[in-house]
């Protein structure tokens, strides 16, 4: 059963009551340390998104789903928006993107005894890598000849790697470090610092959603205000 986390945005001083405020429902998932139901405020990215809508007088609720399901519900218009996603052609055919919310690096995690070194993209075609269903890994695509095994839960990849069932794991840098710490395998797993993908991540709204322009315009205005008044940096630096 999906978990529900609701962030109510107060509209005092904006000349409207909460009963009259617009509301946006956002699909997200577990992606610590950036997003998580048990994190304070839902994590710093959720806090950014909430604050951006808040300063425009909107209420926000977050619903937690597996990533692929959350995206599909958003693209079909069954839910208002989803956070956070990188841009690729496949997604761009189904959703519209906000201004960038945050910039992140995806890197390679490997065991200490089996380093993964690469100079050219093609060097990784000989590496059996672990990924997560629904995630985008830049140039690493199965249809282009890369050996990528996907699972539904990111932590499973690190267990597979430590047991020798995959050679490496693709993950956003801080997310991967958090998982390694939680699994207690920091003495076995290290990171190749060279990013395979360094991209902005966005709030997305399905093209089927009749409110898509209104939601994106409101969020972009709020995000711009956060950057201008310094609140953006304050939230990320906590």
C-alpha positions, 0 to 999 in steps of 0.5 A: 500500500502506497505511503502518503506524506502530506506537506501542507503549505501555509498561505498566511500573508498571501491573502488566501485561506488554505481552503481556497489554495491550489493544491498539487499532488506529487509522486516521488520515491525513496532516494536518500539523502535527497528524498525519503518519507522518513527524512525531515521534510521529506528530504532536501529536494522535497523541501525545495519543491514544497517551498517553491509552491509555498511562496506562490500560495499553493499546497503540496502533498507527496505520495510515495510509489516505486519510481516507474509507477510514479512516473507512469501515473504522472505521464498519464495525468493521474497525478499532478507531478513527480520529482525528480527526474533527469531529461531524456528523449523517452521521457520528453515524449510523455512529460514536460519539465520544469526549470532545473531543481538540482544538478547531480552526478551519477558514478560507478561503484565497484569493489576494492579488489575489482576496479572499473577504469574507463576512458571511452564510453565503449570501455564500459560495454565489457562491464556487467553493471547493476541499475534500477528499473526506470532510472536513466543512466545517460549513455549506458543503455541496454539497446546500445550494447551495455550489459545492465541488469536492473532491480526494483530496489537500489540496495539489491545491486550492492549486495549483488556486487559484493557477492560477485553477481555484477561488476559494478553499480551505477548510482548518484554519488551521495545516494550510493554512498548512503546505501553503502553506509546503511549496508555496512559495506564501506570496507568493500565498496569504493567509487570511481569519481568520473561521472557517467552522467552529470545532469540537472534533475527536474519536476515533471508534469504529464502532457496529458494533464490539463493543468500542466502549464499552470503547475510548471509556471507556478513552480518555476516562479517559486523556484526562481524566488527561492534562488533570489532570496537565498532560501534555495542554498539554505535548504540544501546546506542544512 
